[in-house]
Amino acid sequence: MRRYTTVLGDTWDMIAYKLYGNEHLMSVLIEANPQFQEIVLFSADMVIKVPEVATAATTSLPPWKR
């Protein structure tokens, strides 16, 4: 499992976007770091766990053309 060191002013959704490219995956980060779940704005130099997330390939083609 990777780790991420926060920057002053980071939020869960900002971190999820930086690491996964999708702010909606912030719940994955929160579940992996229950000791920080009440934090809204992070201070600098806090280390959080970053679980691996399987990302589905996105495409605009219908299934029969993929």
TORLUM-658103 format. One record per atom (N, C-alpha, C, O): residue in one letter; x, y, z; atom name; residue number from 0. Coordinates in steps of 0.1 Angstrom, whole numbers, plus 5000, padded with zeros to 4 digits. Example, Ala and Ser with C-alpha at 12.3 -4.5 7.8 and 13.67 -1.06 7.14 Angstrom:
BEGIN
A,5132,4943,5078,N,0 $
A,5123,4955,5078,CA,0 $
A,5132,4967,5078,C,0 $
A,5142,4967,5085,O,0 $
S,5128,4978,5071,N,1 $
S,5137,4989,5071,CA,1 $
S,5129,5000,5079,C,1 $
S,5134,5011,5080,O,1 $
***
This chain:
BEGIN
M,5009,4988,5000,N,0 $
M,5000,5000,5000,CA,0 $
M,5009,5012,5000,C,0 $
M,5019,5013,5008,O,0 $
R,5006,5022,4991,N,1 $
R,5013,5034,4990,CA,1 $
R,5010,5043,5002,C,1 $
R,5000,5041,5009,O,1 $
R,5017,5054,5003,N,2 $
R,5015,5064,5013,CA,2 $
R,5015,5078,5006,C,2 $
R,5022,5080,4996,O,2 $
Y,5008,5087,5011,N,3 $
Y,5007,5101,5006,CA,3 $
Y,5009,5111,5018,C,3 $
Y,5003,5109,5028,O,3 $
T,5018,5120,5016,N,4 $
T,5020,5131,5026,CA,4 $
T,5013,5143,5022,C,4 $
T,5015,5148,5011,O,4 $
T,5004,5147,5031,N,5 $
T,4995,5159,5028,CA,5 $
T,5002,5172,5027,C,5 $
T,5013,5174,5033,O,5 $
V,4996,5181,5020,N,6 $
V,5000,5195,5018,CA,6 $
V,4990,5203,5026,C,6 $
V,4978,5200,5026,O,6 $
L,4994,5214,5032,N,7 $
L,4985,5223,5039,CA,7 $
L,4973,5226,5030,C,7 $
L,4975,5231,5019,O,7 $
G,4961,5224,5035,N,8 $
G,4949,5227,5028,CA,8 $
G,4943,5216,5019,C,8 $
G,4932,5217,5013,O,8 $
D,4950,5204,5019,N,9 $
D,4944,5193,5012,CA,9 $
D,4931,5189,5017,C,9 $
D,4929,5190,5029,O,9 $
T,4922,5184,5009,N,10 $
T,4909,5178,5013,CA,10 $
T,4909,5164,5008,C,10 $
T,4916,5160,4999,O,10 $
W,4899,5156,5013,N,11 $
W,4898,5142,5008,CA,11 $
W,4896,5141,4993,C,11 $
W,4902,5134,4986,O,11 $
D,4887,5150,4988,N,12 $
D,4884,5149,4973,CA,12 $
D,4896,5154,4965,C,12 $
D,4898,5149,4954,O,12 $
M,4903,5164,4970,N,13 $
M,4915,5169,4963,CA,13 $
M,4926,5158,4962,C,13 $
M,4932,5155,4952,O,13 $
I,4928,5151,4973,N,14 $
I,4938,5140,4973,CA,14 $
I,4934,5129,4964,C,14 $
I,4942,5123,4957,O,14 $
A,4921,5125,4964,N,15 $
A,4916,5114,4956,CA,15 $
A,4918,5118,4941,C,15 $
A,4921,5110,4933,O,15 $
Y,4916,5131,4938,N,16 $
Y,4917,5135,4924,CA,16 $
Y,4932,5135,4920,C,16 $
Y,4936,5130,4909,O,16 $
K,4941,5139,4929,N,17 $
K,4955,5139,4926,CA,17 $
K,4960,5125,4924,C,17 $
K,4968,5122,4915,O,17 $
L,4956,5115,4932,N,18 $
L,4961,5102,4932,CA,18 $
L,4954,5092,4922,C,18 $
L,4960,5084,4916,O,18 $
Y,4941,5094,4921,N,19 $
Y,4933,5085,4913,CA,19 $
Y,4927,5091,4900,C,19 $
Y,4922,5084,4891,O,19 $
G,4927,5105,4899,N,20 $
G,4921,5111,4888,CA,20 $
G,4906,5112,4889,C,20 $
G,4899,5115,4879,O,20 $
N,4901,5109,4901,N,21 $
N,4886,5109,4903,CA,21 $
N,4883,5112,4918,C,21 $
N,4886,5105,4927,O,21 $
E,4877,5124,4920,N,22 $
E,4874,5128,4933,CA,22 $
E,4864,5120,4940,C,22 $
E,4863,5120,4953,O,22 $
H,4856,5112,4933,N,23 $
H,4846,5104,4939,CA,23 $
H,4851,5092,4946,C,23 $
H,4844,5085,4953,O,23 $
L,4864,5089,4944,N,24 $
L,4871,5078,4951,CA,24 $
L,4876,5082,4965,C,24 $
L,4884,5074,4971,O,24 $
M,4872,5094,4970,N,25 $
M,4877,5098,4983,CA,25 $
M,4872,5088,4994,C,25 $
M,4879,5087,5004,O,25 $
S,4861,5082,4992,N,26 $
S,4856,5072,5002,CA,26 $
S,4866,5060,5004,C,26 $
S,4867,5055,5015,O,26 $
V,4873,5057,4993,N,27 $
V,4883,5046,4995,CA,27 $
V,4894,5051,5004,C,27 $
V,4899,5043,5012,O,27 $
L,4898,5063,5003,N,28 $
L,4909,5069,5011,CA,28 $
L,4904,5070,5026,C,28 $
L,4911,5066,5035,O,28 $
I,4892,5074,5028,N,29 $
I,4886,5076,5041,CA,29 $
I,4885,5062,5048,C,29 $
I,4889,5061,5060,O,29 $
E,4881,5052,5041,N,30 $
E,4879,5039,5047,CA,30 $
E,4893,5033,5051,C,30 $
E,4894,5026,5060,O,30 $
A,4903,5036,5043,N,31 $
A,4917,5031,5046,CA,31 $
A,4924,5039,5057,C,31 $
A,4934,5035,5063,O,31 $
N,4918,5051,5061,N,32 $
N,4924,5060,5071,CA,32 $
N,4913,5064,5081,C,32 $
N,4911,5076,5083,O,32 $
P,4907,5055,5089,N,33 $
P,4896,5059,5097,CA,33 $
P,4900,5068,5109,C,33 $
P,4892,5076,5114,O,33 $
Q,4913,5068,5112,N,34 $
Q,4917,5078,5123,CA,34 $
Q,4917,5092,5118,C,34 $
Q,4917,5101,5127,O,34 $
F,4916,5095,5105,N,35 $
F,4915,5108,5100,CA,35 $
F,4901,5112,5094,C,35 $
F,4900,5123,5088,O,35 $
Q,4891,5104,5096,N,36 $
Q,4879,5106,5089,CA,36 $
Q,4871,5119,5093,C,36 $
Q,4863,5123,5085,O,36 $
E,4874,5124,5105,N,37 $
E,4868,5137,5109,CA,37 $
E,4875,5149,5103,C,37 $
E,4870,5160,5105,O,37 $
I,4886,5148,5097,N,38 $
I,4894,5159,5091,CA,38 $
I,4888,5164,5078,C,38 $
I,4885,5155,5069,O,38 $
V,4886,5177,5077,N,39 $
V,4881,5182,5064,CA,39 $
V,4892,5189,5057,C,39 $
V,4894,5186,5045,O,39 $
L,4900,5197,5064,N,40 $
L,4912,5204,5058,CA,40 $
L,4924,5198,5065,C,40 $
L,4925,5199,5077,O,40 $
F,4933,5192,5057,N,41 $
F,4945,5186,5063,CA,41 $
F,4956,5197,5066,C,41 $
F,4957,5207,5059,O,41 $
S,4963,5194,5076,N,42 $
S,4975,5202,5078,CA,42 $
S,4986,5195,5070,C,42 $
S,4984,5185,5065,O,42 $
A,4998,5202,5070,N,43 $
A,5009,5196,5062,CA,43 $
A,5016,5184,5069,C,43 $
A,5015,5183,5081,O,43 $
D,5021,5176,5061,N,44 $
D,5030,5165,5066,CA,44 $
D,5022,5154,5073,C,44 $
D,5028,5147,5082,O,44 $
M,5010,5152,5071,N,45 $
M,5002,5140,5076,CA,45 $
M,5004,5129,5066,C,45 $
M,5002,5131,5054,O,45 $
V,5007,5117,5071,N,46 $
V,5008,5106,5062,CA,46 $
V,4996,5097,5062,C,46 $
V,4992,5092,5072,O,46 $
I,4990,5095,5050,N,47 $
I,4978,5087,5049,CA,47 $
I,4981,5075,5040,C,47 $
I,4990,5075,5031,O,47 $
K,4974,5064,5042,N,48 $
K,4975,5052,5034,CA,48 $
K,4967,5054,5021,C,48 $
K,4956,5060,5021,O,48 $
V,4973,5049,5010,N,49 $
V,4966,5050,4997,CA,49 $
V,4965,5036,4991,C,49 $
V,4974,5030,4986,O,49 $
P,4953,5030,4992,N,50 $
P,4951,5017,4987,CA,50 $
P,4950,5017,4971,C,50 $
P,4947,5027,4965,O,50 $
E,4954,5006,4966,N,51 $
E,4953,5004,4951,CA,51 $
E,4938,5003,4947,C,51 $
E,4930,4997,4954,O,51 $
V,4935,5009,4936,N,52 $
V,4921,5009,4931,CA,52 $
V,4921,5004,4917,C,52 $
V,4928,5009,4908,O,52 $
A,4913,4994,4914,N,53 $
A,4912,4989,4900,CA,53 $
A,4903,4999,4893,C,53 $
A,4892,5003,4897,O,53 $
T,4908,5004,4882,N,54 $
T,4901,5014,4874,CA,54 $
T,4896,5007,4861,C,54 $
T,4903,5000,4854,O,54 $
A,4883,5009,4858,N,55 $
A,4877,5004,4846,CA,55 $
A,4881,5012,4834,C,55 $
A,4881,5025,4835,O,55 $
A,4883,5006,4823,N,56 $
A,4886,5013,4811,CA,56 $
A,4873,5020,4807,C,56 $
A,4862,5014,4806,O,56 $
T,4874,5033,4804,N,57 $
T,4862,5041,4799,CA,57 $
T,4863,5043,4784,C,57 $
T,4874,5046,4779,O,57 $
T,4852,5041,4778,N,58 $
T,4852,5043,4763,CA,58 $
T,4838,5047,4760,C,58 $
T,4828,5044,4767,O,58 $
S,4837,5055,4749,N,59 $
S,4824,5059,4744,CA,59 $
S,4818,5049,4734,C,59 $
S,4807,5051,4729,O,59 $
L,4826,5039,4730,N,60 $
L,4821,5029,4721,CA,60 $
L,4811,5019,4727,C,60 $
L,4813,5016,4739,O,60 $
P,4801,5015,4720,N,61 $
P,4792,5004,4726,CA,61 $
P,4800,4991,4727,C,61 $
P,4810,4989,4720,O,61 $
P,4796,4982,4735,N,62 $
P,4803,4970,4738,CA,62 $
P,4806,4962,4725,C,62 $
P,4817,4955,4725,O,62 $
W,4797,4962,4715,N,63 $
W,4799,4953,4704,CA,63 $
W,4810,4959,4694,C,63 $
W,4814,4953,4685,O,63 $
K,4814,4972,4697,N,64 $
K,4825,4978,4689,CA,64 $
K,4838,4979,4696,C,64 $
K,4848,4984,4690,O,64 $
R,4839,4974,4708,N,65 $
R,4852,4975,4715,CA,65 $
R,4861,4964,4711,C,65 $
R,4872,4963,4717,O,65 $
***
